[in-house]
Amino acid sequence: MNTTLAQALTCTQCGGELHPDEGQIFLTCPYCGAAVFIDKSRVVFHWYLAPTFDEEKARASLRRWMAGNQTVKDLDQKARIVSAAFEYFPVWYFKTQPENGPEITAIEPAAAISISELRQLKLLAGDLRKYDSSLDSQAHTPTVPLQAALDWLSQGQLPAGEVKEQALVHIPLFTFKYEFQGRTYTALVEAGTGAVFANIYPAKAEAPYMLAGGLTAAVFLCLAAFPVIGALVDGGSGASIGMFACIGAGVIAAPLLFALAAYVAAKI
Ligand SMILES: [Zn+2]
């Protein structure tokens, strides 16, 4: 009998006793063939998400995101992709089903990553496959213990006490580096669905829009004051003169402001 083990490790699926080698964390159950991950004294299922995007398709997905509304205009043409790397990145996958409620799933990275947006990844249980040791060479080793992930989870997405299911999932991930105006940015493309994740990117500037909008409001407020000022200065006729001035100036100002707005929309 092995007395060095504090407690017996048992398979999540069949309950069979597991005897991993020293330091072994990825294991296939010898009784039922389940792929499991050993986190200290806990055993959880180990899945992976199969990639459906190769590098070319992932690049196309990144270009589409760059051409979208969040990023600066024409980023897809102006940015230069300088590197692409592929790996299976580990995430902790949590699931709960409140009574009479919809199923809730949550993701926490199981290794250090600069792009925290990855938490927004939606994993569908039906897409998960049993982890295969042939992926080992491309699989990033988990460094965040399950308990740490559970602690984070309870601070945000899910109360840890309500977690009904937990597993380790290796997700296929392309990490792209691209350059734009002398700076280097990072974007992730999840190769199962093509979803793009980025924390920092050349965003569409809001200041010019605010400026154009503010200027328009200021001009019309100013014009609306003409009749009031006219009335104060010279009673009824003053109000009439002010009204005419307001309409006249408004007719001149409107197309100029419209042109400014159109210019801002086209350039930014
Ligand atoms: Zn088993």
Residues whose N, C-alpha, C, O or C-beta is under 5 A from the ligand:
A	BS01	ZN	C11 Q13 C14 G15 G16 C29 Y31 C32 G33 A34
